[in-house]
Amino acid sequence: MSELPIAQEARVVALVSPLGDRSDTIERLAELGFVPGERVLLLARALFGDPIAVRVSSGTFALRLAEAACIRVELVSVAS
């Protein structure tokens, strides 16, 4: 998620901890709505890239890049 382009819609595939365990960060992200199957949209990046603004469901959240790196996504293709 941390490398997603601005205004690109994606779908959450998984939440992974960089340490390989189920951390508090993973639980917090799930509570905010970052769960597999949910669509997300990167809205903006701060001046130096951290944090980022992300929309999930009807909420908008600021995530640090370290938190966003825990969210695995796949791009949602636009039907033509």
C-alpha positions as YAML, in Angstrom:
chain: A
units: angstrom
residues:
- id: 1
  name: MET
  ca: [0.00, 0.00, 0.00]
- id: 2
  name: SER
  ca: [2.86, 2.38, 0.77]
- id: 3
  name: GLU
  ca: [3.92, 2.42, -2.91]
- id: 4
  name: LEU
  ca: [0.46, 2.91, -4.42]
- id: 5
  name: PRO
  ca: [0.13, 5.89, -6.79]
- id: 6
  name: ILE
  ca: [-2.15, 8.76, -5.73]
- id: 7
  name: ALA
  ca: [-5.79, 8.28, -6.83]
- id: 8
  name: GLN
  ca: [-5.22, 4.58, -7.57]
- id: 9
  name: GLU
  ca: [-7.90, 2.28, -6.20]
- id: 10
  name: ALA
  ca: [-6.83, -1.08, -4.81]
- id: 11
  name: ARG
  ca: [-8.25, -4.00, -2.86]
- id: 12
  name: VAL
  ca: [-6.78, -5.24, 0.42]
- id: 13
  name: VAL
  ca: [-5.38, -8.76, 0.00]
- id: 14
  name: ALA
  ca: [-3.78, -9.30, 3.41]
- id: 15
  name: LEU
  ca: [-2.34, -7.65, 6.50]
- id: 16
  name: VAL
  ca: [1.20, -8.74, 7.30]
- id: 17
  name: SER
  ca: [3.55, -7.81, 10.09]
- id: 18
  name: PRO
  ca: [7.12, -7.00, 9.07]
- id: 19
  name: LEU
  ca: [8.23, -9.11, 12.04]
- id: 20
  name: GLY
  ca: [6.10, -12.07, 10.98]
- id: 21
  name: ASP
  ca: [3.91, -11.98, 14.09]
- id: 22
  name: ARG
  ca: [0.45, -10.53, 14.71]
- id: 23
  name: SER
  ca: [1.34, -7.13, 16.09]
- id: 24
  name: ASP
  ca: [-0.78, -4.39, 17.62]
- id: 25
  name: THR
  ca: [-0.41, -2.49, 14.34]
- id: 26
  name: ILE
  ca: [-2.11, -5.30, 12.40]
- id: 27
  name: GLU
  ca: [-4.99, -5.41, 14.89]
- id: 28
  name: ARG
  ca: [-5.39, -1.62, 14.75]
- id: 29
  name: LEU
  ca: [-5.45, -1.60, 10.94]
- id: 30
  name: ALA
  ca: [-8.10, -4.33, 10.91]
- id: 31
  name: GLU
  ca: [-10.21, -2.36, 13.41]
- id: 32
  name: LEU
  ca: [-9.99, 0.69, 11.11]
- id: 33
  name: GLY
  ca: [-11.42, -1.37, 8.24]
- id: 34
  name: PHE
  ca: [-8.32, -2.52, 6.39]
- id: 35
  name: VAL
  ca: [-9.52, -6.09, 5.95]
- id: 36
  name: PRO
  ca: [-9.14, -8.46, 2.98]
- id: 37
  name: GLY
  ca: [-11.56, -7.61, 0.18]
- id: 38
  name: GLU
  ca: [-12.08, -3.98, 1.22]
- id: 39
  name: ARG
  ca: [-11.35, -1.31, -1.40]
- id: 40
  name: VAL
  ca: [-8.88, 1.44, -0.55]
- id: 41
  name: LEU
  ca: [-7.84, 4.66, -2.26]
- id: 42
  name: LEU
  ca: [-4.62, 6.62, -1.73]
- id: 43
  name: LEU
  ca: [-5.69, 10.27, -1.52]
- id: 44
  name: ALA
  ca: [-2.48, 12.18, -0.78]
- id: 45
  name: ARG
  ca: [1.09, 12.07, 0.47]
- id: 46
  name: ALA
  ca: [2.69, 14.51, 2.90]
- id: 47
  name: LEU
  ca: [5.44, 16.79, 1.60]
- id: 48
  name: PHE
  ca: [8.22, 14.28, 2.31]
- id: 49
  name: GLY
  ca: [6.01, 11.24, 1.62]
- id: 50
  name: ASP
  ca: [5.11, 10.32, 5.20]
- id: 51
  name: PRO
  ca: [2.30, 10.08, 6.28]
- id: 52
  name: ILE
  ca: [-0.19, 9.22, 3.55]
- id: 53
  name: ALA
  ca: [-3.95, 9.83, 3.49]
- id: 54
  name: VAL
  ca: [-6.00, 6.74, 2.67]
- id: 55
  name: ARG
  ca: [-9.74, 6.22, 2.23]
- id: 56
  name: VAL
  ca: [-11.19, 2.88, 3.26]
- id: 57
  name: SER
  ca: [-14.94, 2.34, 3.35]
- id: 58
  name: SER
  ca: [-16.35, 5.74, 4.41]
- id: 59
  name: GLY
  ca: [-13.36, 6.77, 6.53]
- id: 60
  name: THR
  ca: [-10.19, 8.68, 5.75]
- id: 61
  name: PHE
  ca: [-7.04, 7.91, 7.73]
- id: 62
  name: ALA
  ca: [-3.47, 9.15, 7.94]
- id: 63
  name: LEU
  ca: [-1.07, 6.21, 7.96]
- id: 64
  name: ARG
  ca: [2.68, 6.19, 8.48]
- id: 65
  name: LEU
  ca: [4.57, 4.44, 5.71]
- id: 66
  name: ALA
  ca: [5.55, 1.69, 8.18]
- id: 67
  name: GLU
  ca: [1.84, 1.03, 8.83]
- id: 68
  name: ALA
  ca: [0.93, 1.18, 5.15]
- id: 69
  name: ALA
  ca: [3.69, -1.34, 4.39]
- id: 70
  name: CYS
  ca: [1.73, -3.89, 6.46]
- id: 71
  name: ILE
  ca: [-1.21, -3.69, 4.02]
- id: 72
  name: ARG
  ca: [-0.86, -5.87, 0.92]
- id: 73
  name: VAL
  ca: [-3.07, -4.73, -1.95]
- id: 74
  name: GLU
  ca: [-3.85, -5.55, -5.55]
- id: 75
  name: LEU
  ca: [-4.77, -2.88, -8.05]
- id: 76
  name: VAL
  ca: [-8.40, -2.63, -9.11]
- id: 77
  name: SER
  ca: [-8.61, -2.47, -12.87]
- id: 78
  name: VAL
  ca: [-10.99, -0.02, -14.45]
- id: 79
  name: ALA
  ca: [-13.45, -1.59, -16.89]
- id: 80
  name: SER
  ca: [-13.23, -0.08, -20.37]
...
